[in-house]
Amino acid sequence: MAKKSKEARVQVILECTEHKESGMPGTSRYITTKNRKNTPARMELKKYNPILKKMTIHKEIK
């Protein structure tokens, strides 16, 4: 039987860094996928935060 291989594409959760530091209630999170082979480090993307009403940096969690 063939050996099971880890899938290259995985789901990741991105969370707003500015919102976390501001202490306001609620969170801004996005779910996306990334290729584990091409991007082994944690992702950082600029996404829209509807609570702060501006573009902020969202970092991968877990």
C-alpha positions as CSV (number, residue, x, y, z in Angstrom):
1,M,0.0,0.0,0.0
2,A,1.1,3.6,-0.7
3,K,2.3,5.8,2.1
4,K,0.0,8.6,3.1
5,S,1.5,12.0,2.3
6,K,0.7,15.3,3.9
7,E,-1.4,17.6,1.8
8,A,0.4,20.6,0.4
9,R,-2.6,22.9,0.7
10,V,-3.9,23.7,4.2
11,Q,-6.6,26.0,5.7
12,V,-5.3,28.9,7.8
13,I,-6.9,31.5,10.0
14,L,-5.8,35.1,9.7
15,E,-6.4,37.5,12.7
16,C,-6.1,41.3,12.8
17,T,-3.0,42.5,14.8
18,E,-4.1,46.1,15.3
19,H,-7.6,45.1,16.6
20,K,-6.0,42.7,19.1
21,E,-3.8,45.5,20.5
22,S,-6.5,48.1,20.7
23,G,-8.5,46.2,23.3
24,M,-11.9,46.8,21.5
25,P,-14.4,44.0,21.7
26,G,-14.7,41.5,18.8
27,T,-12.2,40.2,16.3
28,S,-11.5,40.4,12.6
29,R,-10.7,37.0,11.2
30,Y,-10.4,35.5,7.7
31,I,-10.1,31.9,6.6
32,T,-7.9,31.2,3.6
33,T,-5.7,28.4,2.2
34,K,-1.9,28.3,1.6
35,N,0.5,25.9,0.0
36,R,2.7,24.5,2.8
37,K,5.6,23.7,0.5
38,N,5.8,27.3,-1.0
39,T,5.0,29.2,2.2
40,P,6.3,27.3,5.3
41,A,6.4,30.5,7.5
42,R,3.4,32.1,8.9
43,M,1.4,34.3,6.5
44,E,0.8,38.1,6.8
45,L,-1.7,39.8,4.5
46,K,-3.3,43.2,4.4
47,K,-7.1,42.7,4.7
48,Y,-10.1,44.9,5.5
49,N,-11.2,45.1,9.1
50,P,-14.9,46.1,9.2
51,I,-14.8,47.1,12.9
52,L,-11.9,49.5,12.5
53,K,-13.1,50.4,9.0
54,K,-9.6,50.3,7.4
55,M,-7.0,48.0,5.9
56,T,-4.9,46.3,8.6
57,I,-2.3,43.5,8.7
58,H,-3.7,40.1,9.5
59,K,-1.3,37.3,10.7
60,E,-1.8,33.6,10.7
61,I,-2.7,32.0,14.0
62,K,-2.2,28.4,15.2
